Amino acid sequence: MLTDDPRLAVVSCAQEQRWHEALLEHPVHTPQLRLWTYRRPGVVFGCSQAAMLARARGGTDLPEMVQRRSGGGAVLTGPWMLSTSIVLPPDHRLLGGGTVSSYRWLGALIAGLLRDMDVPARALTPEEVRRTPSDPALNWACFGSFSPWEVVADGKKIAGLAQLRRRNGVLLTSGTLLASPDWQALCTVLARPAGDAAALARVTTSCEEQLGAAPLADSFASDLQQMLADVLGEFPTFPRGAQATAGPQA
């Protein structure tokens, strides 16, 4: 699933996080977009999961691990995931409805793209989330719980959303499961109970599971970028060969 497509950066999760931090260090005047997939597995912990990260780093032979500044649970990144990062000016029209509604357009857009691929996807409304409580035992994992406007297929989570609001701009991120992640590897790294991997598999799905085969990351990225361009207008895109601008390779 790795690609040299100019629309898609193949990075480590640490490079992705450095791009976020660098962009928000200065005032954001125009929308910025990156689409990512990952050269190897990694774990991105939420801003309140420092203790979990410290315990995981005490092990051996671990995948790359990093902590993000936004909230939520741990995310297992890898070649099975296509992620987007959208950085908007703080006064952008898409942010006018408040924190929760800021996600709505992005969740609806991803769900629409998945439906075009014959995945029965939809974005969860806040009312649906309230009526569908998550398993508290899985709240440590991003894909173990549901938030408003995240995307499900057959009632299972296929795309997660997050945001980070700063004075200089607002970061919206998404992660869509193109293929099935190795939940057992994640639970082993984090020393989670044996049943957590099976529980995560029950509440999540992927394009591979829904369609019988995973779509190519560059094809999915191309279609998603075009849909984002229709919403956001013109924005800087990755020039060919510019993957190194995301930071030094790790």
Secondary structure, 3 states (H helix, E strand, C coil): CCCCCCCCEEECHHHHHHHHHHHCCCCCCCCEEEEEEECCCEEEECCCCHHHHHHHHCCCCCCEEEECCCCCCEEEECCCEEEEEEEECCCCHHHCCCCCHHHHHHHHHHHHHHHHCCCCEEECCHHHHHHCCCCHHHCCEHHHCCCCCCEEECCEEEEEEEEEEECCEEEEEEEEECCCCCHHHHHHHCCCCCHHHHHHHHHECCHHHHHCCCCCHHHHHHHHHHHHHHHHCCCCCCCCCCHHHHCCCC
